[in-house]
Amino acid sequence: MTLRRQLVLAVTAAMLPLLAAPAAHELERTRVTLTLASDGRFDLTVANDPLWLLLRLETFAGGAIPPNLTPAQRDQRLAQLTSEFADRIVLFVDAHEVRAAAVRYVPPRDTDDLASYHLTGVMPRDATRLRWLYGLVADSYPLEIRRPDGTSTIEWIDGTNWSSVIDLSQAFTPPTRREIITQYLRLGYTHILPKGVDHILFVLGIFLLSPRVRPLLLQVTAFTVAHSITLALSVFGIIALPSRLVEPLIALSIAYVAIENVAMQKLKPWRLLLVFLFGLLHGLGFAGVLSELGLPRDQFVTALLMFNLGVEAGQLTVIAIAACATFAFAKREWYRRRIVIPVSLAIAAVGLYWTVVRWIGG
């Protein structure tokens, strides 16, 4: 088997598993808020996507999700799994585990909302040190801690790892500008690599149209300007669209760009316009993620800019990897026929599948 045939088969095979993961921008959609009262009582709220919660909890409970599950049936089952959920939470206070006295499930208000579990209990009045563990998630997520004096802070937790030791005896110090810059750059970058599979496929679709630098730069610039506009407008509350509409359209944009790679070989003016319009959609997708992660109120603009720069760095990394992978044969006469067309068709198939699944699931 020739090298180029092996490459096409490898790329196509790598895309097939993507059919099993149609949902984007989830980051497991985790938000945790721990509210402490002066008398030692605490209120813990853990919010996640309800279907994701059910999939994970049924794994621990030894059950399975029945086909054609309605939202009401899903919520009924999640309400029955409160003890399973409580077992995934560990509050370690001053070297002793603190268990919740009560756990209740709160269903989402509409299809775009998160479901949540509310846990209440009592900590020692003079508690000084807290360590936290949530044994369901793999992605980083924010843990907001609200103190009795009204101050609050956000600790970023790395998936299923233990938190660092959190000092409860002193007023919280807000993160520095440098910490915000580092944190949100990383969040933006990791939203593309490795988590933003749909954005990766869209950028690859842009890359595959032509191996020449000028068409690539024009498309990337149009896409960057567009998604930066809607990311900012959406985060500032000027525009908003429900994710059940945005996500299928993002998937459709992936399919369209890939199909157009098969139909034409040169950059046309309408392609730039469409890439710009699709960039507006992707910006709304980025904004949805950022709204779930939250932005610090005192350094709002810095965090927004750093997240966007992180996204750009992720996209440029995708392009750099693709350029390195195709550099040796991008100008060969068989490159379009044996690389561009088969890979574009594979991307289009994934995009169309996601479009259908997200539309039905929305």
Secondary structure, 3 states (H helix, E strand, C coil): CCHHHHHHHHHHHHHHHHHHCCCCCCHHHCEEEEEECCCCEEEEEEEECHHHHHHHHHHHHCCCCCCCCCHHHHHHHHHHCHHHHHCCEEEEECCEEECCCEEEEECCCCCCCCEEEEEEEECCCCCCEEEEEECCCCCEEEEEEECCCCCEEEEEEECCCCCCCEECCCCCCCCCHHHHHHHHHHHHHHHHCCCCHHHHHHHHHHHHCCCCHHHHHHHHHHHHHHHHHHHHHHHCCCCCCCHHHHHHHHHHHHHHHHHHHHHCCCCCHHHHHHHHHHHHHHHHHHHHHHHHHCCCHHHHHHHHHHHHHHHHHHHHHHHHHHHHHHCCCCCCCCHHHHHHHHHHHHHHHHHHHHHHHHHHHC
